[in-house]
């Protein structure tokens, strides 16, 4: 099973994260929780998956996150 390759994020995904932080759609403590979770190297399903943090949801497939949904948007894929 893959784990998130945070250091290998494509530039457009990284910019998406920073935009969400700038607009305060992602709180600093939730970003810290995301990084702490990534540092545990959680095993991830191969298909599309979604992890719910308090102010956002992380959706990805395989090792790379694909998008950061707002808290009111519906998750899609396997919930982890």
N, C-alpha and C positions, 0 to 999 in steps of 0.2 A: 504494500500500500504506500502511496506517496505521502509526503508531508509538504507543508507550504515552504516554498523557496522565496522567502521575504526579500533576500538580497538580490534576487534575479527578477524582480517585478518589472514588467514592461513600463516604459516611460509614461504611457497614457494611463495606466492603472495607478501609478504613483501620483500623477497629477490629479487624478480623480479623488484619491484619498486626501491629498492636501487641500483640494477645493472644498471637500466636505468638512474638514477641520476649520478652514477659514470662514465658512458660512455658519459655523457652530452646529452643523448637523451631526457632527461627531464630537463628543466631549473629550477633553484631554485624558480623563481617567478611563474612558472606554477604549481609547487608543492604547493606553498603557495595558489595559486588560487584554486587548488583542495581541500585543507584543509578548506579554507573559504567556498567553495560551500558545502562541507560535513557538516560543522557546521550549515548551514541553515536547515539541515535535510530535503532535498528535497524529495518529494514523488516520488517513482520510480515504473515503471510498473513491473508486476510479471515476464514477459518474458525477453528475452535477450534485452539489451539496450546499447547504445553507447553515450558517451558525449565527444565532441571534445574540447580539450584545445589546445593551440597554438602549442606546440611541441610534444604532444601525444594525444592519444584517450583512454579513459577509457571504457572498455567493461565489463559488468557484468550481473548477473542474480539474481534477488531478492536482498538480503541485502549485498552480498559479491561480490566485484570486482573479475573478473576472469583473465583479462589480460590488459596490457598497450601496446597499439599499437604505432608504430612510426607514425610521422605526415604524412608520405606518404602512409601508409597502409589504406586500405578501411575499413570504419566502417561497422559493421553488427549489426542487431537488430534494435529496435526502437530508433531513435535519440532523445535525450533529451537536 
